[in-house]
Amino acid sequence: MSDGRLSVFKTYKLYVGGKFPRSESGRVYEVTTQTSAAGAAGKGRWLANAPQSSRKDARDAVVAARKAFGGWSGATAYNRGQVLYRVAEMLEGRREQFVREVAEAEGLSKSKAAAVVDAAVDRWVWYAGWTDKIGQITGAVNPVAGPFLNLSTPEPTGVVTVLAPQASSFLGLVSVVAPVIATGNTAVVIASADAPLPALSLGEVLATSDLPGGVVNILSGKTAEIAAPLASHQDVNGIDLTGADADLAKELEIAAADNLKRVHRPKAVDGTDWSADPGTHRLTAFLETKTVWHPTGALGVSGSSY
């Protein structure tokens, strides 16, 4: 084999509906290495041309997420946990690739990037374990005055737009995406604008795992440009503003009010320690509560719900 052979560069694509389209606009933008250990913006070595998603790509992702919602939300919690665990298995098998991509994306040493990737895999496993337990801590048998049982159970919100963290391209990404789908929602994910490659590679992992197409859809490009149509989209039920700065978050929150989307707007995103125990607040961020009344005793009347 000749030592002078040309390298085969990877072509990164969007992940929508279980497939890998290019942006319908045909636009791409340069992705470069980060030049500081903190992952601050700075142009370094060229890595790839990433797709620059359009409004049409965003709408297509919502259609795919809505189509997948019925099957995914209707699956058993145990089955969802098995699928998430399978994703962790696939990530473990491609560990070296993600270590390299995270190191380049965030300006980290190989050892630090390896720790980040290991934490992200562990985070998938952690959320996989919660799928069949979250109902037990959010549901309840409520006390009522009368011959009735009043039961509250959680249900997924629906299609959720997730603005991934800008600085934490992989561990932060996993930390915001996994809880959304663990609880039965489907997701349209906007990757970190400057460091989208780990997110786009995650799409390749999801496509080869047991996750049904459309449950997670991953877009790259300018965060504000993609998020604006999603925040006002009438078929999007919730939005996570983690990856938005204060001004953009305010604009998107106003747009989301049009159809009463459930909005998650965390505080002090820039200072978030993604390696810390995540708790359960993200698992409950996109859940609705269904309350069922059922008569007790000898009434013999069918229960009703609202």
C-alpha positions as CSV (number, residue, x, y, z in Angstrom):
1,M,0.0,0.0,0.0
2,S,1.4,3.4,-0.9
3,D,2.3,5.7,2.0
4,G,1.1,8.6,0.0
5,R,-2.6,7.6,-0.1
6,L,-5.2,10.2,0.6
7,S,-7.2,10.1,3.8
8,V,-10.9,9.4,3.5
9,F,-12.7,12.2,5.4
10,K,-15.9,11.5,7.1
11,T,-19.1,13.1,5.8
12,Y,-21.3,14.2,8.6
13,K,-25.1,14.3,8.0
14,L,-28.2,15.1,9.9
15,Y,-30.2,12.3,11.6
16,V,-33.9,12.6,10.9
17,G,-36.5,9.9,10.9
18,G,-33.9,7.1,11.2
19,K,-32.1,8.3,8.1
20,F,-29.1,10.5,7.3
21,P,-30.1,13.4,5.0
22,R,-28.0,16.3,4.0
23,S,-29.6,19.7,4.7
24,E,-32.3,20.3,2.1
25,S,-30.7,23.8,1.6
26,G,-27.4,22.2,0.6
27,R,-25.6,24.5,3.1
28,V,-22.7,23.5,5.2
29,Y,-20.4,25.3,7.6
30,E,-16.8,24.6,8.8
31,V,-16.2,22.9,12.1
32,T,-12.8,23.3,13.7
33,T,-10.9,22.2,16.7
34,Q,-11.2,24.2,19.9
35,T,-8.1,26.0,20.9
36,S,-8.5,26.2,24.7
37,A,-9.0,23.6,27.4
38,A,-12.2,25.3,28.4
39,G,-13.7,24.7,25.0
40,A,-14.1,28.4,24.4
41,A,-14.6,29.6,20.8
42,G,-11.5,29.8,18.8
43,K,-10.7,28.7,15.3
44,G,-8.2,25.8,15.1
45,R,-7.7,22.9,12.7
46,W,-10.4,22.1,10.2
47,L,-12.3,19.0,11.1
48,A,-15.3,18.7,8.8
49,N,-18.1,20.5,7.0
50,A,-21.3,20.0,9.0
51,P,-24.8,20.4,7.6
52,Q,-26.4,23.8,8.3
53,S,-30.0,22.9,8.9
54,S,-32.9,24.9,7.5
55,R,-36.4,25.6,8.7
56,K,-37.5,22.8,6.3
57,D,-35.2,20.4,8.0
58,A,-36.6,21.4,11.4
59,R,-40.2,20.8,10.1
60,D,-39.2,17.4,8.7
61,A,-37.7,16.5,12.1
62,V,-41.0,17.4,13.9
63,V,-43.0,15.2,11.4
64,A,-40.6,12.3,12.1
65,A,-40.8,12.8,15.9
66,R,-44.6,13.0,15.8
67,K,-44.8,9.8,13.7
68,A,-42.6,7.9,16.2
69,F,-44.3,9.2,19.3
70,G,-47.2,6.7,19.4
71,G,-45.1,3.6,19.2
72,W,-42.4,4.9,21.6
73,S,-44.7,6.3,24.2
74,G,-46.8,3.1,24.0
75,A,-43.9,0.8,24.6
76,T,-43.4,-0.6,28.1
77,A,-41.1,1.3,30.4
78,Y,-39.0,-1.9,30.7
79,N,-38.6,-2.1,26.9
80,R,-37.5,1.6,26.8
81,G,-34.9,0.8,29.4
82,Q,-33.6,-2.1,27.4
83,V,-33.3,0.1,24.3
84,L,-31.4,2.9,26.2
85,Y,-29.1,0.3,27.6
86,R,-28.4,-1.0,24.1
87,V,-27.4,2.6,23.1
88,A,-24.9,2.6,26.0
89,E,-23.5,-0.7,24.7
90,M,-23.1,0.7,21.2
91,L,-21.4,3.8,22.6
92,E,-19.0,1.7,24.5
93,G,-18.0,-0.1,21.3
94,R,-17.2,3.2,19.6
95,R,-15.4,4.7,22.6
96,E,-12.2,5.6,20.9
97,Q,-14.0,7.5,18.1
98,F,-16.0,9.6,20.7
99,V,-12.9,10.2,22.7
100,R,-11.2,11.7,19.7
101,E,-14.2,13.8,18.7
102,V,-14.8,15.1,22.2
103,A,-11.1,16.0,22.6
104,E,-11.2,18.0,19.4
105,A,-14.6,19.5,20.1
106,E,-13.9,20.8,23.6
107,G,-10.1,21.3,23.5
108,L,-9.5,18.5,26.0
109,S,-6.5,16.1,26.5
110,K,-7.2,12.5,25.5
111,S,-7.4,11.4,29.1
112,K,-9.9,14.1,30.0
113,A,-12.0,13.4,26.9
114,A,-11.9,9.7,27.8
115,A,-13.3,10.5,31.3
116,V,-16.1,12.6,29.6
117,V,-17.1,9.8,27.3
118,D,-17.1,7.2,30.1
119,A,-19.3,9.5,32.1
120,A,-21.7,9.9,29.1
121,V,-22.0,6.1,28.7
122,D,-22.6,5.7,32.4
123,R,-25.3,8.5,32.2
124,W,-27.1,6.5,29.5
125,V,-27.1,3.4,31.7
126,W,-28.3,5.5,34.7
127,Y,-31.3,6.8,32.7
128,A,-32.0,3.4,31.3
129,G,-32.4,2.2,34.9
130,W,-35.0,4.9,35.6
131,T,-37.4,4.2,32.8
132,D,-39.5,1.7,34.9
133,K,-39.1,3.6,38.2
134,I,-40.0,7.2,37.4
135,G,-43.7,6.3,37.5
136,Q,-43.4,5.1,41.1
137,I,-42.0,8.3,42.4
138,T,-44.2,10.7,40.4
139,G,-47.5,8.7,40.6
140,A,-49.7,8.5,43.6
141,V,-52.9,7.2,45.2
142,N,-54.5,10.5,46.3
143,P,-56.7,10.8,49.4
144,V,-60.3,11.8,48.6
145,A,-63.4,12.3,50.7
146,G,-65.8,9.7,49.3
147,P,-66.1,6.1,48.1
148,F,-63.5,6.6,45.3
149,L,-59.9,5.8,44.4
150,N,-58.0,8.8,42.9
151,L,-54.9,7.6,41.0
152,S,-52.3,9.9,39.4
153,T,-49.9,8.6,36.8
154,P,-47.3,10.3,34.6
155,E,-47.5,10.4,30.9
156,P,-45.0,11.9,28.3
157,T,-45.6,15.4,27.0
158,G,-45.0,14.5,23.4
159,V,-42.6,16.0,20.9
160,V,-39.8,17.9,22.7
161,T,-37.3,20.3,21.1
162,V,-33.9,20.1,22.9
163,L,-31.3,22.8,22.6
164,A,-28.1,20.9,23.6
165,P,-25.5,22.6,25.7
166,Q,-23.0,24.7,23.7
167,A,-19.9,23.9,25.7
168,S,-20.4,20.2,26.7
169,S,-20.8,18.6,23.3
170,F,-21.3,15.0,24.5
171,L,-21.8,14.5,28.2
172,G,-24.1,17.6,28.3
173,L,-25.9,16.4,25.2
174,V,-26.5,12.9,26.6
175,S,-27.7,14.5,29.9
176,V,-30.4,16.5,28.2
177,V,-31.5,14.0,25.5
178,A,-31.6,10.7,27.5
179,P,-34.2,11.8,30.1
180,V,-36.5,13.1,27.4
181,I,-36.8,9.8,25.6
182,A,-36.5,7.7,28.8
183,T,-39.9,9.0,29.8
184,G,-41.6,8.2,26.5
185,N,-41.2,11.6,24.6
186,T,-39.6,12.0,21.2
187,A,-37.0,14.6,20.5
188,V,-35.8,17.1,18.0
189,V,-32.2,17.9,19.1
190,I,-30.3,21.0,18.1
191,A,-26.6,20.2,18.5
192,S,-23.9,22.5,19.8
193,A,-23.3,25.0,17.0
194,D,-19.5,25.1,17.3
195,A,-19.1,21.5,18.3
196,P,-21.8,19.4,16.5
197,L,-19.7,16.4,15.5
198,P,-20.2,14.2,18.6
199,A,-23.9,14.8,18.3
200,L,-24.0,13.8,14.7
201,S,-22.0,10.7,15.5
202,L,-24.5,9.9,18.2
203,G,-27.1,9.7,15.4
204,E,-25.1,6.9,13.8
205,V,-25.1,5.0,17.1
206,L,-28.8,5.5,17.6
207,A,-29.5,4.3,14.0
208,T,-27.6,1.0,14.7
209,S,-29.2,0.4,18.1
210,D,-32.8,-0.7,18.8
211,L,-34.1,2.9,19.0
212,P,-37.0,3.3,16.5
213,G,-36.3,5.9,13.8
214,G,-37.8,9.3,14.6
215,V,-37.5,9.0,18.4
216,V,-34.4,11.2,18.3
217,N,-33.7,13.6,15.4
218,I,-30.5,15.5,15.4
219,L,-29.9,18.8,13.6
220,S,-26.8,20.9,13.3
221,G,-26.3,24.6,12.4
222,K,-27.1,28.0,13.8
223,T,-29.0,27.4,17.0
224,A,-31.2,30.5,16.8
225,E,-32.1,29.9,13.2
226,I,-33.2,26.3,13.8
227,A,-34.8,26.9,17.2
228,A,-37.1,29.8,16.1
229,P,-39.5,27.8,13.9
230,L,-39.5,24.9,16.5
231,A,-40.4,27.2,19.4
232,S,-43.5,28.4,17.4
233,H,-44.3,25.1,15.8
234,Q,-47.8,24.0,16.7
235,D,-46.9,20.3,16.8
236,V,-44.1,20.7,19.3
237,N,-45.2,20.1,22.9
238,G,-42.2,21.1,24.9
239,I,-38.8,22.8,24.6
240,D,-35.6,22.6,26.6
241,L,-33.7,25.9,26.4
242,T,-30.4,24.6,27.9
243,G,-28.4,25.6,24.8
244,A,-29.8,29.1,24.4
245,D,-28.2,32.3,25.8
246,A,-30.4,34.6,27.9
247,D,-31.7,36.7,25.0
248,L,-32.5,33.8,22.8
249,A,-34.1,31.9,25.6
250,K,-36.5,34.8,26.3
251,E,-37.5,35.0,22.6
252,L,-38.1,31.3,22.4
253,E,-40.1,31.2,25.6
254,I,-42.4,33.9,24.3
255,A,-42.8,32.0,21.0
256,A,-43.5,28.7,22.9
257,A,-46.4,30.4,24.8
258,D,-48.5,30.4,21.6
259,N,-49.5,26.8,22.0
260,L,-48.7,26.5,25.8
261,K,-45.6,24.4,25.3
262,R,-44.0,23.0,28.4
263,V,-40.7,25.0,28.8
264,H,-37.6,23.9,30.7
265,R,-35.3,26.9,31.2
266,P,-32.4,26.0,33.5
267,K,-30.4,28.6,35.4
268,A,-26.7,29.2,35.1
269,V,-26.2,26.9,32.2
270,D,-22.6,28.1,31.5
271,G,-21.5,27.0,34.9
272,T,-23.3,23.6,34.9
273,D,-21.2,20.7,36.1
274,W,-22.4,17.9,33.8
275,S,-20.4,15.3,35.7
276,A,-22.5,15.8,38.9
277,D,-25.4,13.7,39.9
278,P,-28.2,14.8,37.6
279,G,-31.0,14.0,40.0
280,T,-34.5,13.4,38.7
281,H,-35.6,16.9,37.7
282,R,-34.9,16.4,34.0
283,L,-36.9,13.1,34.1
284,T,-39.9,15.0,35.4
285,A,-39.5,18.1,33.2
286,F,-41.5,16.7,30.3
287,L,-44.2,14.6,32.0
288,E,-47.9,15.3,32.3
289,T,-50.1,13.9,35.1
290,K,-53.2,11.9,34.3
291,T,-55.7,11.5,37.1
292,V,-58.2,8.6,37.2
293,W,-61.2,8.4,39.6
294,H,-62.5,5.0,40.3
295,P,-65.4,4.1,42.6
296,T,-64.9,1.7,45.5
297,G,-67.3,-0.4,47.5
298,A,-70.5,-1.8,45.9
299,L,-71.3,0.9,43.4
300,G,-70.4,-1.2,40.5
301,V,-69.9,1.8,38.2
302,S,-67.1,2.1,35.7
303,G,-64.3,4.5,36.5
304,S,-63.8,7.8,34.7
305,S,-60.7,9.8,33.9
306,Y,-59.7,13.4,33.1
